[in-house]
Amino acid sequence: MRILCDALVLFQTILGRRHFVGTKFSSRRLMRYSRQTNYPDWDDRNCWDDKVSSRHQHRKRPLNSSVHESKRCKFNHAETYDSLYSDAESFHEYERGPHERRYVEEYSSNFSQLSQTRHHCRDHENGYYNHSSKSSDEIVTTLGEGAFGKVVECIDHKMGNRHVAVKIVKNVDRYSEAARSEIQVLEHLKVSDPYSKYRCVQMIEWFEHHGHVCIVFELLGLSTYDFIKENSFLPFSMDHIRRMAYQICKSVNFLHSNKLTHTDLKPENILFVKSDYTEKYNHKLKRDERTLKNPDIKVVDFGSATYDDEHHSTLVSTRHYRAPEVILALGWSQPCDVWSIGCILIEYYLGFTIFPTHDSKEHLAMMQKILGPLPIHMIQKTRKHKYFHQDRLDWDEHSSAGRYVSRRCKPLKEFMQCHDSDHESLFDLIGKMLKYDPAERITLSDALKHPFFSPLKEK
C-alpha cells in the first residue's frame, strides 16, 4: 500500500507537468477541448464545457435494446499519387506541419498495445496493485499521456497473464465527468452486446481511486490510420476495404439502433483486432509493402457518443470527417456518422484524406469541388452567413486558398483508379454516404444491403 501511495503521488506530479503524446482510448470530448486553442476556426469554443455540463445533467440510461478481389486494377501507386496531386510530397508535409492532424499523434504507434484489465488496479511505475486481492499485477509500460491523464499497459496475472490497458483520468471535474459519461455508454454497449458481435471495443471494468477514474479495455492492434501511415500511406486492397467497411457499418448501425451517435468516427478510431502483416518488396514502388493478415476491426472511443435524447453539442467530429450540417450549424443526428464513414472509406481507398483542411469555408469549397454545389435550402437555413454571399459560397478560386483547393480536389468519380465493377460499386456507396442533405443520405441499414457487399454474402 505504501508503494501504491508513492506511485499515486508520482503519477499526480507527472500529470501536472507532462504533455500528452499518444493514447488510443482517450475521451474524444477531452481531446476536442484541448485542441480548441489550436484551430481558430472552431466556432463554438465553449462547446466542450457546455456538452459535459449538459450530459451530466441530462444523460438518461436507455433500455437495452473475404473473398479475394476478382481482379484488382493494376496501377502504380506512386504514379497514381502524382497524377492525383502534382505535389504529393507537400501533401504529407501538410499532414505533418504546424497544423498537422494532432489527434493522429494522440493515437500514434502506441495504440498497438492498448486495452484490457481488472476492476481495482493501482498505478505504479513497474506494476499495478489489485485492490480486490493481495497479489500484484504488472505494469508493462506507459502507452500515452495527455491533458486527461495517462494510459498504461498491464499484465493481469490473475487472468492468465493477459495484457490489458488502464486509462487513468486526472482528478479534475470536467475530465472525470466526461470519463463517467464514456463509462455509461461502454456499460450500455457491453450489456447490449456481451460477446462483441457488433465490434465495439469492450470495457473490461472501471474503478475510482482518490478521485482518479480508471477504465480498463481489451487489447487491440494498430488503428487503421497508423497502419496506413506505417505503410507509406499506401491504400488497402479492395477486398480488405470491403470487409472493413461492412464491419464498420454493422458496428455503427448497432449504435444507431441503440439511439446513439458516435460523432467522432475516423481511421484513428477504427482499430484492427490484430495488426499482424506480411511484408514484400514492391519493385514498382521500390519499397517494402505491408499486407494485413486479418482486416477485422473494432470501433473505439465513445467519449463523445451522444444519445438521441441528450443535449447535442453544436460542434462534433474531427475536421476531416465532419458533415456539412455540422459545419453549417444546422443540427445533426445519426446521418453525421454516415458522412464520416464515407470519408473514411475514400481514405482507405486512396491512402489519404480528400479534405485536408482546418478552415470551415475552405472545407465547404473542397466539398463543392468534389461533390458539386451545396443545396440552396441548406445555405438559406444556416446561420453561418459569413461563409456565403447571395446564396453562394463566398469563395475566390483565384486566391491562394482557391488555387490550393483546385489543385487538391476534383469530382469524386475522378478519384477512381479504374472502372471495374468493384470500384464502381464502392464509389456508388461512398457517393450515397456523402449526400449533402442528411435526409437524403443512405442509412447504415440500407448500406449493409448495398451491392458492394454482395461478395461477402456469397462466401
N, C-alpha and C positions, 0 to 999 in steps of 0.2 A: 504493500500500500504506500510505503514511503517512496518507492521508486515511481509509482503511479503519480503521486502528488508532484514530485520533482519534474516528471515528464510534462504534466499539465502546465506547470509554471513555465517551463522551457517553451512549450507549444504556444502559450499566450504571448510570450516575448517575441517569438518568431513571427506570429501573426501581426504583431504591432509594427514590424519594420520591413517585412519582405513583401515583394510584389508577386502577383500570380503569373505563373508561366504556363502550366499546361495540364488541365484536368478535363476529364470527359464528362463526368456526371455532375457537372455544376448546375446550379439553378440558373436557367436562362434569364429569369427575371433579374437576378443579381448581376449577371454579366451585361444585360442591357442597361442597367442602371450605371454600371461603371463605365460603359462606352459612351454615354451621352456627351461627355466633355470632349470626346474625340471627333464627333461628327456634328458640326454646327447646323446642318440642315434638318436635324431632328426637331420637329416642331413642338413635340409635347415633352419638354424636358422633365416635367414632374410626373410623367405618366407612371413610372415605376412605383413611386411612393403612393400615388392615388390607387394604383391597382392592388398593392399589398394591403392597404387600408381597407379597400372595398372587399377584397377577397376574404380578409379576416372577419369582416362583419357579415358578409352575405353568403359565404360558402354553405351550400346545403348538400349533405351526403345523399346522392340519389340511390334508388333501389338497384340491386344488382341486375341488373338486367340479363434435266433438260436435254431437251433434245439438242443434238449438235445442230448448229445452224446449217441449213441445207447448202448454202453457197455464200460464204462471206465475201463481200466485194473486195477485190484486190486493189489496194491503193497504197501509196507511200505516205505514211503518217506525216513525215517531215514535209513532203511536197504539199500535202493537203493543208497542213498548218500554214505554210507560206501562202498558199492560194487564198485561204480564208482571211488572213491578216498579213499584210505585207511586212509588218514589223512584229513578228511573233515574239522575238526576244523582249521587246519593250512591253509586251502584254504581261509576261511573267515578272518583269521588273516592276510593273504597276502593281501586281498582286503582292509583291514583297516590299513595296516602297513605304513612304511615311504614312500613307493611308491604306496600308495593306489590310487584308482581312484578319483583324486581330483575333477574332474568335477562332480562327484556324489554329493559332498558337495556343489558345486556351484548351484545345483538344490535343494537338500535335501528336508526336510519335509516342508519348507516354500512354496514350489511350490503350495501346495494345495489351495492357496488363490490368485494366480497371475492372473490379466488381466484387464478389460475394463475402459475407461474414456472418457473425453471430450477434445476438441482441445486446450483449453487455460487454463490449471491448473497451480497453483503455489505451490511450496513446502513450507510446514510449519509443525512443529512438531505435531500439533493437527488438522490440516486442510489444504486444498489447495484452492487457490483463483481462481475463474473462470474469466479469463481476459475479456470474452465477456459479462459479466453481473456483477452486484454488489453483487450477492449472493456468499456466501462461501460454498464450499463443504468440506467434512470432510476426513482427512487422518486417517485411522484406525491404521495402523502400518507400520513399515519398514519391507519389505519382504526379502530384501537382499542387500548386498553391495559388491563392487568389484573394480578392477582396473578401469573399465569403468565408474562406478558411483554407483547408487543405484536404487532400485525398491520399490515403496510404494503402499500399498493397499488403495484405496479411496472409498468413498461413494458419488455417483453422485446424489445429492438431486434434481437436475432439471430433472433427467431421472428416476423418480420413486424410488429413493434411491438404485439404483443398485450398486453393488460392482464392482469396476474396478481396474486395476493396471496401474501405470505410471512408466515407465522406464526412469530414469533421467541420461543422459550421461554426463560425465565430460567434461568440456570445454578444451579439448586437441585435436589438429588437427587430429591425427590418429584415435582417438575414434569417433570423430564427423564424419569423412569421412566414417568410417565403418557403423555407425548408419544410415547415409543417404543412403548408398547402401542397407542396410536392408529395409529401408523405401520404396525405389523404388521397390524392389521385392514385399513387402507386398501390396503396392498400385496396382501393376500389378495383383496380385492374387485376390485382392478384386474386381477389375473391371471385371476380367475374371470369378469369382465365387462369386457373391454378397451374395448368400444365404448359402455359405459354404457347398455346396453339396459334395465337394471333400475333406472336412475335413482338410483344412489348417487353422491354427489359424488366426483369423481376427484382424487386427489392426483397432481400432475404429477411432482414429485420431492421429495426432502428432503436435507438436509445438516446438518453439525455444524461449528460454528466456535467454538473456545475454550470448549467446553462448552455452547454455545447450540444446542439442537436447533431447526431451522427447517424448516417444512413449507410446500410450495407447492401451491396449489389453483387450479382453474379458476374463472373469474369467473362469478358468478350474479347474479340480481336480488334484490329485496326478499324478506324472509321473508313467509310468508302472514300472520303476526300483524301485522307492520309495515304491510302493505298495508291490512288491516282498520283498524288504528289511524289511518293517514293518511286513510282514507276515512270518518272519523267513526264507526267501529265499525258500519258497515252490513254486512250479511252478503253472501256471494257468491250468485250466481244458482244455481238448481238444476242447470243444465247444467254450470256450472263446478265445482260440488261433486261431481257425478258423475265428471267427468274426473279431478279431483284425487284423489278417493277411490280410484278404480281404480288410478291410478299409485302412490299411497302403499301400497295393499295389495299391489300387484305388487312394489314395491321391498322392502318389509319381508318379504314371503313369500320373496323371494330370500335375504335374510339368514337367515331361519329354515331354509331348505333347506341353507344352509352352516353350520348348527349355531351360529348367532349370535343373540343377543337384543340389540336396540338399547338398551333400558332407559331412554331419555330422549326419547321421541317427544312432540312438542308443536308448535304452529304456528310457533314461533320456529325450529324445526329442519327445517321444510319450506320450501324456497326456490323461488321462481319462477325458471325458466331466464332469462326476461326479464320484467320487471315493467312494461312499457310499457302505457299505458292511454289511453282516451279519456275526456273529461270533459264532462258535460252538466248543466245546471241542472235540479234536481228541484223542480218547483213545489209538490208536496205537502209535501216536507220543507223547502222554502225554503233550499236549499243545493246546492252542486255535488256531483255524484255521479260517482265514477270507475268505469269499466267496463274490466276487464282485457282486453287484446287476445288474449293467449295464456295459458291456465292451466296449461301444462306445468310440472312441478315436479321437484325433486330432494331427496332426503333427505340431511341433513348431520349432522355432529357425532357421530363414533364414538369419542369419548373414554371413554365408559363402556360400549361394546359388550362383551358377555361371551360367550365360547364355552361350549357345553354342559358341557364337561369342566373348566372353570375354577372357581375359588372364586367363589361367589355372595355378594356383599355383602348384608347384611341390608336395607339401605335403598337403594332406587333410585328413579328417576323424579322429575320435578318435581311438587310438591304437587298441582296441579290435575288431573294426568293419572296419578296414582298409583293402582294397582289395589288392591282391598281385601285381597288376600292379602299384599301388601307391607306395608300398614298394620298388619295383624294378625300380621306376622312368621311367616307360615305357610310360607314358602318360595315361590320364584317361578321361572318359566321363560318360554318364549316367549308364552304367553297374556297376560302382563302388557303386552306390546306391543299386543295386540289391544284391550285395555281402553283404552289411551292413544289409539288411533286412533278408537275410539268417541267419546271425549271431544273429540277434535279435530273430528270431523265435526259434532257438535252445535254446536260453537263456530262453525264455518264457516256453519252454518245460521242461527244466532241473532245472531252478531256478538260474543258474549261467553261466558265460561265458565259452566257450570252449577254449578261447585264453587268459589265464591270464598271460600276459607278458608285459614288457615295453622295450623289446630289439628286433630289427628287425630280426636278424639272428635266435634268439630263436623263434620268431613268425613264420618264414618260416619253422623251424623244426617242430613246432606244426602242421602247415598246412600239411606237408608231412606225419606226423604220422596219421593224421585224414583223409586226402583226397588223399594220395598217392603222388608219385614223381611230382615235378614241371615239366612242359613241357620243353623239351630241347630248343625249339625255343625261349622261354621267357628267359631262362638262358643265351643263346648266345646273345640275343639282349640287355640285361641290361648293364648299365654302372656301376652297383654296383658289381664290380668284387671281392671286398673284402669278399663277402659272399660265394664265390664259388671257387672250385679247380677242374680243369679238368671236367668242365661242371657238377659238382655235388656240392650240398651244403656242405660247409666245416664245418662239424659238428661231434663232438665226442660224441657218445652216452654213453660212459663210464665216461664222465666228470660229475661234479656235476650238471651242467645245463642239460646235456644229460639225466641223471637219473631223474631229475625233469620233463622233457618233457615226458619221458617214463611212469612215474607214473601218470601224469595228463591226458595224451592223449591216444586215441585208435581210430580205424577206426570208421567212422561216424555212420554206421549202428549198431555198438555195444552199442551206447548210447540209442538205442530204449529200452523202458521199457516193451514192449510186442509187439506182431506181428499181431495185428488185422488190418483190412483194413484201419482204420483211421490213425493209427501210420505209417503203410507202406506208405500211400499216403502223409502224412506230410513229411516224410523223403525223399520221391522221389522229392517233391517240393524243399526242402532245398538243396538236392544234386544238382539239376539243378541250383539253385541260387549260389552255391559255386563252380561252374566250374572255374578252374584257368584262362582259356583264356576268356577274356571279350567277344570275338566274339562268343563263344560257350555258354555263359551264357544266361539263359532264359530271355526274355523281360518281363516287367510287364504286357503288354497287353496279352501276352500268359499265364503268370502266373495266371491271373484272370480267365482263362478258364480251369485251372488245375482241375482234378477230386477231389482234396481235398476240393474244394469249392462247389461241387455239392449239398451237403445237404442244403446249404444256398439258392440255386436257387429252391429247391423243396418246400420251405416253402410257 
